[in-house]
Amino acid sequence: MGSDVDRVSTPQRRLPIPAGSVRTVVYRSQDVEIVAYNGANGVMWAVEETAP
C-alpha cells in the first residue's frame, strides 16, 4: 500500500468513508471488491467483502 496506507480501508482496518464521496467499484470477484471513494480530499481506497 505504500504511501497511500492512510487512505486504504480493509476489513481488518476499516476507515470512515468521507461524506459526499462517490463510490466506484474498480474490481469485483466472488469474495471481494476494490472500491474507490472519490471525495473533496482525493481518493480513498477500500477492500470490501462482496455482499451475498
C-alpha positions in Angstrom: 0.0 0.0 0.0 3.0 2.2 0.3 2.5 6.0 0.8 -1.3 5.6 0.5 -1.7 3.3 3.5 -3.6 6.1 5.4 -6.2 6.2 2.7 -6.8 2.4 2.3 -9.6 0.7 4.3 -9.6 -3.1 4.7 -12.0 -5.5 6.6 -9.4 -5.7 9.4 -8.8 -1.9 9.5 -11.9 0.0 8.5 -11.7 3.7 7.9 -14.7 6.1 7.8 -15.9 6.9 4.3 -15.7 10.6 3.8 -19.2 12.3 3.5 -20.2 13.1 -0.1 -17.8 10.6 -1.7 -18.7 8.9 -4.9 -18.3 5.1 -4.8 -16.8 3.4 -7.8 -16.2 -0.4 -7.9 -12.9 -0.9 -9.8 -12.7 -4.7 -9.3 -15.2 -7.4 -8.3 -14.8 -11.1 -7.6 -17.0 -13.6 -5.8 -15.4 -12.7 -2.5 -14.0 -9.1 -2.7 -14.5 -5.7 -4.2 -11.9 -3.0 -4.6 -13.6 0.4 -4.4 -12.5 3.9 -4.9 -14.3 6.7 -3.0 -13.7 10.0 -4.7 -14.2 13.0 -2.5 -13.1 16.6 -2.0 -9.8 15.5 -0.4 -8.9 12.9 -3.1 -9.4 9.2 -3.4 -9.8 6.7 -0.6 -9.5 3.0 -1.5 -11.4 0.2 0.2 -11.1 -3.6 0.1 -14.6 -4.8 0.9 -16.3 -8.2 1.1 -18.7 -8.8 -1.7 -22.3 -8.8 -0.5 -24.0 -12.2 -0.6 
